[in-house]
Amino acid sequence: MNGEWMIETRSVSKRFRVAGGGALSNKTFEAVGGISLQIARGETFGIVGESGCGKSTVARLIMGIEKPTTGEIWFNGQRVDDMRPAALRKLRPKFQMVFQDSASSLNPRKTIMDIIAQPMRYHGVARGGEAKRRVSELLDMVGLSQGMAQRYPHELSGGQRQRVCIAKALSLEPELVVLDEPVSALDVSIQAQILNLIRELQARLNLTCIFIGHGLGAVHYVSHRIAVMYLGRIVETGTSDQVFEHPAHPYTKALLDAAPIPDDRQRGRRRSALTGEVSEVAPTGACCLYPRCPIAREECLAFTDGLKPLAGEAGHCAACARAWEER
């Protein structure tokens, strides 16, 4: 494994049994297909795509919540996907997760003090007065007053609860934090505050983060590099600016054009539009976007190359033959 990578996934796939198929059914659904990622220490890596594209499944695989059907997952040079439960439990404090729904992530019967202190007590990081002092530091770090410590989750706003979830994730001083759509359930004005907080904490603590979202604008704002996913596959990767300012794959362009345009002068511009439904499955061997792609050609039915570097753009890759021609 390359020493610079904190996280590396090698051809990771995940299949689930189709609901209603019965205990003896062999029907499966591939949520993630052959994902290979490398995430460097101290960077924020964004994963973006529509709901159902497999991005949250990738996060759950990296966290060890799900086991891959095929492939390998490495963390700091250790293979973790086949690790024994006892060994994985010792590694748990090093990677934490912040979920989309802050309300269901927090125990309604416990105070904020107990919620944040509980992981530290469980793992023996801090107890008693030391745990209380650490909770005070974390509340200050995420922009909450000390008085919040004695409140219950239902007494807080959505934005405040998400700050508590971030503080809880940081309580064990993790090396990796996975943020699974942490702003999707919040008002737009609160989203900006949480995004700014994430950027500030990442820089201040030199955190390695995986930020998952379905809006390219938010993912671009907090990420150093981005992977765009469609139907369980990565269709484009690159630096945040490469993907956001010079999208190559038709799906990335459509995803970018789906966002509202604040500038009146640009609202009349032509937008990339996909046809059909996201559930449409491409013929075997074809590009995964083929049924919906506005620029698909007959040769796209035999597309097997996957991600390929774009000429003159170091680190920028796309899984589209038309994109390679255009660049």
Secondary structure, DSSP 8 states (H G I E B T S, - for coil): --TTEEEEEEEEEEEEE-TTS-TT---EEEEEEEEEEEEETT-EEEEE--TTSSHHHHHHHHHTSS--SEEEEEETTEE-TT--HHHHHHHGGGEEEE-S-HHHHS-TTS-HHHHHHHHHHHTTS--HHHHHHHHHHHHHHTT--GGGGGS-GGGS-HHHHHHHHHHHHHTT--SEEEEESTTTTS-HHHHHHHHHHHHHHHHHHT-EEEEEES-HHHHHHH-SEEEEEETTEEEEEEEHHHHHHS--SHHHHHHHHTS----GGGTTS------S-TT----TTS-TTTTT-TT--GGGGG----SEE-TT-TT-EES-HHHHHH-
